[in-house]
Amino acid sequence: MPRVRFRLNGAETEIDADPDRSLLDILRAELGMTGSHFGCGAGECGACNVIIGDRAVSACDAPLWSVADKDVTTIEGLGTAEQPHPLQRAFIAEQALQCGYCISGILMSAAALLKRNPSPTDREVREALDRNLCRCGSHNRIVRAVLRAANEMVAE
């Protein structure tokens, strides 16, 4: 089995696995990172989004080999219970989640956006989150939360 090396949430990681296995499967089954959820399995819903470099990527259709020598951030690497990321604080303050199934993917898409664009407009937030499906109807609250976090992060 080939060995694939990458940085997971800032830590050097090496795994012996089939390089064609999905990153989502490796994260959940082999590395215990269960915050990213399986949704559609075709990269269309965003429930499994992680950040690779500075872009949100669907982990369900990203093969393990595609992250070799790259930085991968999962929801587990975004913040902690003791020190939540500004996005996590804003989502709580705005009550921007319901069932929670899609929210880790949405948070990762939002974090990738704020990494590239610290002061997005309402429209830019909506465009960045367009590929994230949420059936609970929290879209307006989610956009408010992302904008709130952006303002907080710029002010820091």
C-alpha positions in Angstrom: 0.0 0.0 0.0 1.4 3.4 -0.9 2.0 6.0 1.8 0.4 9.4 1.4 1.6 12.4 3.4 -0.3 15.6 4.0 -0.9 18.1 6.8 -4.2 17.5 8.6 -5.4 20.4 10.8 -1.7 21.6 11.0 -0.3 18.2 11.9 1.9 16.1 9.6 -0.1 13.0 8.7 1.0 9.8 6.9 -1.3 7.0 6.0 -0.9 3.7 4.2 -4.1 3.4 2.1 -5.3 3.0 -1.4 -4.6 6.4 -2.9 -7.8 6.2 -4.9 -10.0 6.0 -1.8 -12.0 9.1 -1.2 -10.6 11.6 1.2 -13.9 11.6 3.1 -13.6 7.8 3.7 -10.0 8.2 4.9 -10.9 11.1 7.2 -13.8 9.4 8.8 -12.8 5.7 8.9 -9.1 5.9 9.3 -8.3 9.2 11.0 -11.4 9.7 13.2 -12.4 13.0 11.7 -16.2 12.5 11.6 -17.3 16.1 11.4 -17.4 16.0 7.6 -20.6 14.1 6.6 -21.4 11.9 3.6 -24.3 13.6 1.7 -24.7 12.9 -2.0 -21.4 11.2 -2.7 -21.0 13.1 -5.9 -19.6 16.5 -4.7 -22.9 18.3 -5.2 -24.2 19.0 -1.7 -21.3 20.3 0.4 -21.9 18.2 3.5 -18.4 16.8 3.3 -16.5 20.0 2.5 -13.0 20.5 3.9 -10.4 23.1 3.1 -7.5 22.1 0.9 -5.1 25.0 0.7 -7.5 27.9 0.7 -10.4 26.3 -1.2 -13.5 24.4 0.0 -13.4 21.0 -1.6 -15.8 18.1 -1.5 -14.0 15.3 0.3 -16.3 12.6 -1.0 -15.0 12.9 -4.6 -11.4 13.9 -3.8 -9.1 10.9 -4.0 -6.5 10.6 -1.2 -3.7 11.0 -3.7 -4.9 14.6 -4.5 -4.0 15.9 -1.0 -0.4 14.6 -1.0 1.9 17.3 0.5 -1.1 19.7 0.9 -2.8 21.3 3.9 -6.2 19.9 4.7 -8.4 21.5 7.3 -11.5 19.8 8.6 -14.2 21.2 11.0 -12.2 19.6 13.8 -9.3 22.0 12.9 -11.4 25.1 12.7 -11.8 25.8 16.4 -12.2 24.1 19.7 -14.9 24.1 22.4 -12.6 26.3 24.5 -11.6 28.6 21.6 -14.2 28.5 18.9 -13.5 30.1 15.5 -15.3 33.4 15.0 -17.5 31.6 12.4 -18.6 29.1 15.1 -19.3 31.9 17.5 -21.3 33.8 14.9 -23.3 30.7 13.9 -24.3 30.2 17.5 -25.1 33.9 18.1 -27.3 34.0 14.9 -28.9 30.6 15.6 -27.7 29.7 12.1 -28.1 26.0 12.3 -30.9 23.5 12.7 -30.3 19.8 12.3 -26.5 20.3 11.9 -25.9 17.7 9.2 -24.8 20.3 6.6 -23.3 22.9 8.9 -19.7 21.6 9.0 -19.5 21.8 5.2 -21.1 25.2 5.3 -18.6 26.4 7.9 -15.7 25.1 5.9 -17.0 26.9 2.7 -17.4 30.1 4.7 -13.9 29.7 6.3 -12.3 29.2 2.9 -14.1 32.3 1.6 -12.9 34.4 4.6 -9.4 33.1 4.1 -9.4 34.5 0.6 -11.7 37.5 1.1 -11.8 38.8 4.7 -14.6 41.4 3.9 -17.1 39.7 1.6 -20.3 41.3 0.5 -23.7 39.6 1.1 -23.7 38.5 -2.6 -20.1 37.1 -2.3 -21.2 35.0 0.8 -24.2 33.7 -1.0 -22.1 32.8 -4.1 -19.5 31.0 -1.9 -22.2 29.0 -0.2 -24.3 28.3 -3.3 -23.1 24.7 -3.6 -24.0 23.9 0.0 -27.4 22.4 0.4 -29.4 22.9 3.6 -32.9 21.6 3.9 -33.6 23.3 7.2 -34.1 26.8 5.7 -31.5 28.6 7.7 -30.0 30.3 4.7 -30.5 34.0 5.7 -29.2 33.3 9.2 -26.2 31.5 7.8 -25.4 34.5 5.6 -25.8 36.9 8.6 -23.5 34.7 10.6 -20.8 34.7 8.0 -20.9 38.5 7.6 -20.9 38.8 11.4 -17.8 36.6 11.7 -16.1 38.6 8.9 -16.7 41.8 10.7 -15.4 40.4 13.9 -12.3 39.0 12.3 -11.5 42.3 10.5 -11.9 44.1 13.8 -9.4 41.9 15.6 
